[in-house]
Amino acid sequence: MRTFRLRQAEYPLAGLAMKESFARDQADFLAYYKSMDDTFLTGFEKAIADIQEVHGTSTGMPEQKDASAEVYALQDTLYRKALFLKDYVKDAGLDVAPANEAVKALRQTDTEAAVKAVRQAISFYQPHVAQLKDMPDGFAESFVADADALETLNTRQNTAMNFRANLTDENRAKYDTLDAYIRKVGNAGKRIYKGTTKANEYTVSHLLSRIRAPQRPAEGTVTPDPAPVNE
């Protein structure tokens, strides 16, 4: 299991994305791989459905999706607050390094590092709050409260996603089956469409870049479109 760098919670999403591309392009596949027929497609669909069922009954998949959405939203809130904090500190002539650490961790969506950096920054600036003329009343307290909430949500998210130890042998076999379909379709698709943008649809690392929350760009920078990745 986990031939690719897929987390277990990502298997259904990656499988569905690749299956949709395969179903659309099946005629092209059949020109090179005659076994990738309707029976193969039905098997692929069943492998995805089996994993969706595992998630629905064993992993709290709806809870994981809800927690992930809340984590990303709260990270965005904290990131904006960290940028405001940086402005307040710079205007006061204080050391901006602690605020920068919070901005950096939140931009990288590193939740654990972000929570730690926010707490350290507020602790560092608390004795100098009188110098932070622009900082609204209650800003520091709400910043820490949001960081505490983010830590709690992150724990919920990890609990929902990290369920490997509880998988039965039968469920592990289902992951192996879906993994095999993703590998076969991905390898075939990259070979058929080599040198074209369509190859990205069959490249797991490209699918993961769509599934996972992207790192925020640095302030004042423009992020270019990612180049195709061949695996």
C-alpha positions, 0 to 999 in steps of 0.5 A, spaced: 500 500 500 502 507 499 506 506 492 505 513 491 506 519 496 498 519 498 495 519 504 489 514 506 484 520 506 487 522 499 486 515 495 478 516 493 480 523 491 486 521 487 482 515 484 476 519 482 480 524 478 484 519 475 478 515 473 474 521 470 480 522 465 481 515 464 473 514 462 474 520 457 480 518 454 479 510 454 479 510 446 486 512 446 488 507 452 485 501 448 489 503 442 495 501 446 492 497 452 487 492 449 485 489 457 483 496 459 476 495 457 469 496 460 471 491 465 477 494 467 473 501 468 468 497 472 473 494 476 477 501 477 470 504 479 469 498 484 476 499 487 474 507 488 467 505 491 470 500 496 475 505 499 469 510 499 465 505 503 471 504 508 472 511 509 465 512 510 464 507 516 471 507 519 474 513 518 470 519 519 471 521 512 465 527 513 468 529 519 475 529 516 473 533 510 469 538 515 475 539 519 480 540 513 476 546 511 475 549 518 483 548 518 484 552 512 479 557 513 482 559 520 489 558 517 487 564 513 485 568 518 491 567 522 495 569 516 492 575 515 492 577 523 500 575 523 501 580 517 497 586 521 501 584 527 508 585 523 505 592 521 504 594 528 511 591 530 514 595 524 511 601 526 513 601 533 520 600 531 520 593 535 524 587 533 520 584 527 523 577 527 517 573 532 512 576 527 516 574 521 516 567 524 509 567 525 508 569 518 512 564 515 509 558 518 502 560 516 504 562 509 507 555 509 501 552 512 505 548 517 500 548 523 504 546 528 509 551 527 504 556 526 501 555 533 508 555 536 510 561 532 504 565 534 504 564 541 511 566 542 510 572 538 504 574 542 508 573 548 514 577 546 510 583 544 505 583 550 510 587 555 511 592 549 503 593 548 503 600 549 508 601 544 503 598 539 499 604 537 495 601 531 493 594 534 486 594 536 484 592 543 483 585 544 487 583 538 493 579 542 488 575 546 484 573 539 490 571 536 492 567 541 485 564 542 485 563 534 491 559 535 488 555 540 482 553 536 487 551 530 491 546 534 484 543 536 482 543 529 489 540 527 488 534 532 481 533 530 483 533 522 489 528 524 485 523 528 480 523 522 486 522 517 491 517 521 487 511 522 492 506 519 493 502 525 485 500 525 485 498 518 483 490 517 487 486 513 481 486 508 481 494 508 488 494 507 487 489 501 482 494 498 487 500 498 492 495 495 487 494 489 486 501 488 493 503 488 494 498 483 489 501 478 492 508 480 499 505 478 497 502 472 492 508 469 497 513 471 503 509 468 499 508 461 497 515 461 503 518 462 506 514 456 500 515 451 500 523 453 508 524 454 510 531 452 503 534 453 499 537 458 494 531 458 500 527 462 499 531 468 492 528 469 495 521 470 501 524 474 500 523 482 504 529 484 500 533 480 493 530 482 496 531 489 498 539 488 490 540 486 488 536 492 492 539 498 492 546 500 497 550 496 503 554 500 501 561 500 506 565 496 511 570 499 508 577 500 509 581 494 510 575 489 506 572 484 506 564 483 507 562 476 503 556 474 506 549 476 511 546 470 508 539 468 511 533 473 513 527 470 514 521 475 
